[in-house]
């Protein structure tokens, strides 16, 4: 009986810290292993789309948020050395030629699955911020999206 009471007390004391660590929103530090692994997910997805161009991703604005299990990120894509990507040498050539691309940005949502980061969804080179309902669609904590998150009633209308 005493063992159960002690276990209950330990759990009760630790529970706020456990749930807090799951809900804390932060930007992974530059140079951290976490950030490198997340950027590698993007690199692995987009390098083939750009026919092997060596890509780098520049975090844009205040759109790199993680809670340790989910990541919401907006990046600008460049070639190494800061050179613009060559859309004419990519799967986006047609859209680029038709002037449907006017940015080099990508919104992405990543999730940690079996201790590895995986790309859940992404929107390439948008002209607006079309991610406002991702929190609801993918069951992600809404606070991860900050000002980009729309109200649930707005998500129902879409």
HELIX and SHEET records of a PDB file:
HELIX    1   1 UNK A    2  UNK A   23  1                                  22    
HELIX    2   2 UNK A   33  UNK A   46  1                                  14    
HELIX    3   3 UNK A   48  UNK A   50  5                                   3    
HELIX    4   4 UNK A   80  UNK A   82  5                                   3    
HELIX    5   5 UNK A   87  UNK A   89  5                                   3    
HELIX    6   6 UNK A   93  UNK A   97  1                                   5    
HELIX    7   7 UNK A  134  UNK A  137  1                                   4    
HELIX    8   8 UNK A  142  UNK A  148  5                                   7    
HELIX    9   9 UNK A  152  UNK A  156  1                                   5    
SHEET    1   A 4 UNK A  55  UNK A  66  0                                        
SHEET    2   A 4 UNK A  70  UNK A  79 -1                                        
SHEET    3   A 4 UNK A 105  UNK A 113 -1                                        
SHEET    4   A 4 UNK A 116  UNK A 124 -1                                        
END                                                                             
